[in-house]
Every structure is written in structure tokens, then in C-alpha cells.
Amino acid sequence: MPSKEKVMKVLHEAGKALKAGEIAELSGLPKTEVDKVMKELKKDEEIISPKRCYWEPK
């Protein structure tokens, strides 16, 4: 499964906003990879930040 799909799956299953470190832990991906994927998802407007450093699907 591609990294982008793993990150989105974790965000949808969590049911709450998560930090990048928590996403990395739950997905099993390195934090650097999660940060890269999050940057793409922000650019594509697929995730939003309800409060600083926390992310959830749009």
C-alpha cells in the first residue's frame, strides 16, 4: 500500500485529529516519510488542521 493511502487510512480510522508523530507510529512509516506525505496532502487539500500540529481528513 502506498504511503499516502496508509496515512489517510490511519487518519480516517482514528476518528480524531492526530500529530505527525502519532500517524508515523500507527502507520509504521518513518516520520520523515509521513512529513513528506502530509505536505502533499496539505497541498492537495485532503487534510485540514483543526489546531496547531494536529491533522484530520477534510
N, C-alpha and C positions, 0 to 999 in steps of 0.2 A: 504494500500500500504506500503510495507517495506521501511524503512528509506533510504536504498541505492537507490531505484528507485525514491523516492521523490527528493533526492539530484541531481541525474542525470537528471531528468525531468527539475528541475529549471535551471541547467547549460545549457541544450540544448535550453530551451525557452528564456533564457536571451540574447543569441547571442553575449555575451561579457564575458570577464573574471570577476569573482566575488570574493570577500573576503568571508571567512567562516562566518562572522557575517551577511553579506548580504544574503548568502544562508540560514542561520538559519531563518532570518526574512521572506524571501519569501516562505520557505517550511513549516513554522510553527513548526519546530522542535527546541528543546533546542540546544544551541550552543555546549554543551558537546557531544550531540549525533551526531551533524554534524561533529565535530572534529574526533570522532571515525570512522564515515563512510568515511571521507576524507582520513584517514590513510589507511583504507582498499583499497580504490580506487587508492591511490598512489601506494600501494604495487602491485596491480593487473594491474598497468599501464593503467588505464582507464581515468585518468585525468592528465593534464600537467600544469605547472606553467610558463606562458609567462613572468611574472615579479614577484618579491618577494611579497608573501602573496596573490596573485591572482591565481585563478584556472579556467580552462576551460576543456571541454571534449577533449579527444585525437582525 
